[in-house]
Amino acid sequence: MRKAWALFLFTAVMIILTACGSEETRTFELNDQGVESTLVYTHNGDEVISQSTENIINYEELGIDKAQAEEIFAGYSDQYQDLAGVEHSFDFGDEEATENISIVYDEIDAEELENVEGIDFEGDPSDGISMERSAEMLLDQGYTEVEE
């Protein structure tokens, strides 16, 4: 009987821990003026854990070529170097550039990110990023949520 009770208790605890710790994702897209943006948020409840962004930049739609794109975005990449919790890259193809940004929120230094162009926070990110408020902000900016 004790073994059965212990097994039941162990199973109940594991179910509760799994439910409390389950991560989910929400994806948002926007196609605007030659740039296709896809943002994927990983969250646990209302707390955003991480965010990845992919921007595909079409040269022709922007009226530039590959060399001009490399020149325009070269300095932009520099601001992301050596930032804790942030990874950034650009890949310049013949017809489009692909920018990838990954942010792990519990690893970032909010003060370091204050002056980085393209990263906007409402409130103090060290207090946590709200998934619901982030979704509202993106929808207000014209993004659409992709149903998974």
TAGI-V431810 format. One record per residue. SS is DSSP state (hx for helix, st for strand, lp for the rest). PSI is psi in whole degrees, 0 to 359 (999 if undefined). NEAR is the number of other C-alpha atoms within 8 Angstrom. Layout:
SS:PSI:NEAR ; SS:PSI:NEAR
This chain:
lp:319:4 ; hx:320:5 ; hx:319:6 ; hx:317:7 ; hx:317:8 ; hx:318:8 ; hx:318:8 ; hx:314:8 ; hx:315:8 ; hx:315:8 ; hx:317:8 ; hx:317:8 ; hx:317:8 ; hx:320:8 ; hx:316:8 ; hx:314:8 ; hx:320:8 ; hx:317:8 ; hx:320:7 ; hx:332:6 ; lp:15:7 ; lp:130:7 ; lp:144:8 ; st:166:7 ; st:152:8 ; st:137:11 ; st:138:11 ; st:143:12 ; st:150:12 ; st:133:11 ; st:110:8 ; st:121:6 ; lp:49:6 ; lp:6:11 ; st:122:11 ; st:116:12 ; st:134:11 ; st:122:11 ; st:130:11 ; st:120:11 ; st:132:13 ; st:128:12 ; st:159:13 ; st:106:11 ; lp:232:7 ; lp:356:9 ; st:121:10 ; st:130:15 ; st:314:12 ; st:166:11 ; st:136:12 ; st:141:11 ; st:134:12 ; st:123:12 ; st:122:11 ; st:118:11 ; st:114:11 ; st:118:11 ; hx:313:14 ; hx:316:9 ; hx:334:8 ; hx:352:8 ; lp:31:6 ; lp:171:9 ; lp:181:9 ; hx:315:13 ; hx:318:6 ; hx:320:8 ; hx:315:12 ; hx:320:9 ; hx:315:8 ; hx:315:8 ; hx:356:8 ; hx:310:8 ; hx:332:8 ; hx:320:9 ; hx:329:11 ; hx:327:7 ; lp:344:7 ; lp:350:11 ; lp:138:7 ; lp:23:4 ; lp:124:11 ; lp:134:7 ; lp:5:12 ; st:132:11 ; st:138:10 ; st:140:11 ; st:154:8 ; st:139:9 ; st:118:7 ; st:107:10 ; lp:183:8 ; lp:325:6 ; lp:342:9 ; st:157:11 ; st:147:15 ; st:123:12 ; st:133:13 ; st:132:12 ; st:131:11 ; st:131:12 ; st:127:11 ; st:110:11 ; hx:330:13 ; hx:0:7 ; hx:352:7 ; lp:159:12 ; lp:108:10 ; hx:323:9 ; hx:324:5 ; hx:328:8 ; hx:351:10 ; lp:324:8 ; lp:12:5 ; lp:121:9 ; lp:133:6 ; lp:351:4 ; lp:115:7 ; lp:135:6 ; lp:144:6 ; lp:114:5 ; lp:195:4 ; lp:114:8 ; hx:339:10 ; hx:343:9 ; hx:357:5 ; lp:150:9 ; lp:126:12 ; st:126:9 ; hx:317:12 ; hx:317:7 ; hx:324:7 ; hx:316:9 ; hx:316:8 ; hx:315:8 ; hx:316:8 ; hx:317:11 ; hx:322:10 ; hx:331:7 ; lp:359:6 ; lp:0:7 ; lp:155:10 ; st:145:9 ; st:134:9 ; st:121:8 ; lp:131:5 ; lp:999:3
